[in-house]
């Protein structure tokens, strides 16, 4: 465990690498296990599940604990991290842990589509009500609280339309009413936005993305305070959320280089975003670091930088050729997810119920680690080719 006074990049390198877990090796090795053997029945009966305690494979081994501990150390004020087999599970797990029949949760209208689906289907069947709110409501969230409101979900920025929320104001209003706050912090990671310090109770990430960094692992994390850690961890075990030690190892390896990768994602994405603003085919670029992005002031106030994901709107006649534009790209893969070293593109049509998206005819880009000039040349060629489409 590292000294908590060290900087984030140092924590990334040293976090979770306890000598008792790695021995003389640099990395904590992959420990694959279902059964854990005890010396006698007395030892078995005395065993309790918990961080760093061998009991059964479901409760983890050193490979799991090393990653969980490293992620916890990145969030000042956090008590622990629970790992999940997917990013979506890191959202659904805490929701199931902390909500019960008759409760209500508030969810931003810009939320990740699978989160919306889970709220509208599974939670509804369990008697848990969801109300959607304008992501830019800020302290006005207090006017939406009812007697049954138990949780506020935040996603900042929104994963499609990139609005940056006033997290501090929303969390302050929720805390006054003892309402739990949960933030999807996948875009920024704790390197760019330390969420617990900003007042968030539970901060989750799809570790599939920037933590893993190589498009080869499925993983999620929920980092939280002492008030909720045991409840969320116990529920994860009760629900049978087991995480592969191989995936934990890959994520730990990716974590060590996340700081340098994020800096390059940021530089590349900003170069591409500024270039897109010069194109007549583009109506609006939705990147939190740009002044005209909704909530930019909150990004400027709260964030230490930006990552590689943003969206842009196709304008006028170009909107009719969105599919042709996407299909003409060569260096951008067409596919879901993001956060890996490779650039990706996806046409997106945000679902809204209470607010209008800031733009339509959207294309979402994840800018990877390629030479940004090559990505710009690819985008320019695709605009030209799509413009010639019938």
N, C-alpha and C positions, 0 to 999 in steps of 0.2 A: 504494500500500500504506500502511495507516495505522500509526501508532505503536502497538505492542502494549500500551502502558501505558494507552491510552485505554479508556473504558468500553464495554460491549457495545453500547449504543444508538448510540454514536458510530461504532463499527466497522460497524454495520448501514448507516449512512448513507454512510460514506466507503470502505468496503472494496471493493477491486477496481476502483476508478475511477481507474486510472492515466492520467496526461495523455497518454502515448504511445498509449493505446487510445481515448481519447475526444476528444482534441484540445481544441477550445474548447467542446464540448458538455457538458452536465451528465451525461448518461448515455452509457455506451459503446454505440455504435450496433449495429444488427443487421448482422452480416457473414455473408451466406449464401455458401457456397462448397463445391464439390466439388474442382475442380482448383485448385492453387496454382501460379502461374507463376514460373519462375526465370530469371535473366539468362542463364545458360549451364549447360552440363553440370557444370562444376566446382562451381557453387553447388548444383545439384541433388544431386550425389553427396556433398557435404559436409553436407547437411541431415540433422538428427536429430530424431525426434519428441520432443516434450516441452512442458512448460508455457511458453507465450509464444513458441513457435517455429512459424512457418508451414511446413507440409509437405504435408498433404493434409487435406481436409475432415473425415475421420474423427478426426484428432487435434485438431480444434477450431480456432476463430478467437478473436479478442479477446472476442466476446460470451460464449463458453464460459469462457474463462480468467478473465474478470472475476467471474463468479458463483462459480466454483470457488475463486478466491482469497479472496473475501469470506467464504465458508463456512469456509475454513481458518482465517482470522483469528479466528473466533468460538471456536475450540477451542485454548486454550493448550496447547502441547506437540505440536500436530499438524504434520505435514510437508507434507500436500497433500490435495486432495479430488478424487475421481473422480466424474464425473457419469454418470447412466444414464437411459435413456428412460422408465423407470417406477420407482416405489418398490420393487416386487417385484424388479426387476432389480438394484437396489442391495443386495439381500440375496443373490440367487442368484449374482451376479457375484463378490463376495468369497468365497463358499463354493467356487465352482469354481476360484477363483484359488489358494486356500490349502489345499485338501484334495485327496487323491489316493486311489486304490484301496487298501483295507486300513485307512484311517483311520476313526476314530470321532469323532462330535461329540455333545455333550450339548445338549439343547434344552429350554427350559421348557415344561411341560405346558399353559401358558396362551398359547402362541405363536399368532401370526397364522395363520389357516387356510391361506392359500396357501403360507406357509413350511413348514408341516407337510406339505402335499401334495408340495412339491418334494423335501423330505427323504425322504418315504416312496416316491417314485416315481423321479425322475431320479437322485438321489444313490444310491439303492439299486441301480439298474441299473449305476451306475458303480463299484460295489463299496465304497461309503462307508456305514458303519453309523450309524444315529441311535438314541440312547437319550433318552427324555424323563424329566425330573426335576421334582420339586415346586418351583414357583417360589420358595417361601419357605425353601428348604433352607439358604441362607446359607453359612457356612464349611463346613457339612457336605458341600458339593459335593466336597470333597477325597476323601471316602470313596467317591465314584462313579467316580473316575478309574481307567482301566485303562491298560495299556501302550500301547494304540493310540489313546487319547484325544488328539486334536490341537486341538480347538476347543471352547469353550463359547459358546453363543448365549444372550443375555439379551434380555428385552423387559420394560422397566420404566417405567411400569406395563403390565400385560397389556392388550391392546387391547380385550378384551371384559369380563374380570372384574377388572381394575384392581389386581391385587396389585402392590405395590412391592417390588422385590428389594433385597437387601443387596449392591449392586453392588460396593462396596469389598471386602467379604469374599470374594466369589466371584472377583474379579479377583486378589486377593492370593494365594488358593489356587492359581489357575491359573498365575500367574507363577512360583511356586515350582517348577512342573513344566514350565515353558516351553510352556504351552498357550495358544493364541491366544484372546482374548475378543472377541466381536462383539456390540454392543448396538444394538437397534432403539430409537432415541431420538426417534421421530417425535412422541410425545405432548408431550414437554417441550421439544424443541429445545435447542441449546446455551445459549440464554438462561436457561432454568430449570434445566438440569443440564449443566454442562460435563463431558462424559464422559471425554475424554482425560485431563484433570487428575485424574479419579477412578480412573484406572488401566485404563481400557478401551483395547484396542489398535485396534479398528476401530469407529467409530460411524456408523450409517447413519440416513438419514431418507427417508421418502417426501416429497420436496419438493413433490409434488402438493398437500400439505395446508397446513400453516401457512406454509411459505416462499412458495408461490404465493399462497395466501390467497383466491383468487377463483373456485375451482372451474372453472378454464379451462385447466389445464396438467397434463400428465403428466410427472413427472420424479422422479429419485431421486439421492441422493448418498451417498458413502462417504468419510468423513474419517478419516485414519489417521496413524500415526507413520512415521518414517523407516524403520523396520524392514520395513514392509509396503507402503509407498506405490508404489514402482516395480513390484513384483510385481503388485499389484492393477491399476494403470494399464495395464501391458503386456498383462495378460490381457483387460482390457476391450477394448483395440484388437484383440487376436487373436480375440476372440469377436464382433467387429463391432458393439459397442455404440456407436452414434452418437446424438448428442443434437441435436435441432433448435435452431438458433440463435434462432428465434422463441420457443421455449419457454424457453430460457435468459434471453432478454430479459424475458419476462413474470415469470419467477421472480426475477430481479434487481430488477425494479420492486416486486414484492410484498415482497421482503426488506427494503426500506428502511422499511416501515411495520410490520414484524412485532412490534416491541416494544410499540407502542401497541395493536395489535390483540390481542396476547396478554393484556395487562392487562385489556382489556374482556371478552374471552372468559372470563377467570378470574372477574371480578366477576359477570358475568351467570350463569355456571354455578353459582357458589356460592350465589347467591340462589335459583336454581331448586332446587338440591340440598337446601338447608335447608327450603324449602317442601315438597318431596316427603316429607321425614321427618315432616311433620305429618299426612300423609294415611293414612287407615286402609287404603286400597287397596295401600299400599306396605309390603313386608316389610323391605327393607333397601336403603339407598342406598350404592352402591360408588363413592365418590369419594375419591381419595388424600388430600385435605386434611381429610377427616372422620375423627374418632378411631377409629371402629369399622371402617374399611377395612383389609383385611389388608395389613400392611407400612407402616401409617401412620407408625410411628416412624422408618422409613428415609426416608420422604418429608420428614418434619419435619427430619431431620438433614441431608439432602443437597440438597434442592430449594429453588430461589429463588421458587417460586410454582407455580401449577397452570394448566391450560389448560381447554378447553371440553368435553372428552369425558369422560363417565362413564356408568355403568349403574345401573339400579335393578331390584329384584325386585318383581314383582306378588304380593301375598299372597292367600291364601284363595280366595274366589269370584272375585276380580278376575282371577286367573290364567287362568280359563276364557274370559275375554273379551279376551285380549291382542290378538288380531287386530282386534277391533271397536274397541278403544281406539286402536290405531295408525291405523286407517282414518279415525277421526273427527277426527283432528288437522288443522288448517287451515294453521297457520304453519310446521309442521315438514314438510319434504320427506321422502318415503320413498325412500331410496336408499343405495347404498354410498358409501364414502369419508367424509371429514369434513375439518375444518380450514379450510373456506371461511367467507365472511361469513354464510352462511345456516345456519339450524338444520335438523338432520336427525334422523330417528328410524329405528330398525331393531330388530325383535325378534331376539334372538340366542340360540342354543343351543350353548354352548361344547362342543367336542370334547375329551375328556380320556382318557388311557390309564393314568396312574399316580396321579392325585390327583382329589379331588372339587372341583367349582367351589364357591366360597363362597356361591353362591345359584343358584336356578333360576328359570325363567319370567322371564327377563331382558328388559329393554328398554334399548337403548343410545341415549343422546341425545348429539348434538353441539349445544351451545348457541352460537348465532351472535351477531351484533351487533345484533339487534333489541332493542326495549325489553323487559327481562326481565318486567315486569308483564304485557305482552301475551302472552308465552310462558306464563306461569303461568295466565293466564285461559284460554288455549287448552287447556292440560293439564287444568285443572279441568272445563271443559266436556266434554272427551273422557272423563274418568272418569265423569261423570254420564251421558253418552250410552251408554257401554259398559255401565254398571251396569243400564241399562234393556233391554239386548239380551236376546233370548230364549236 
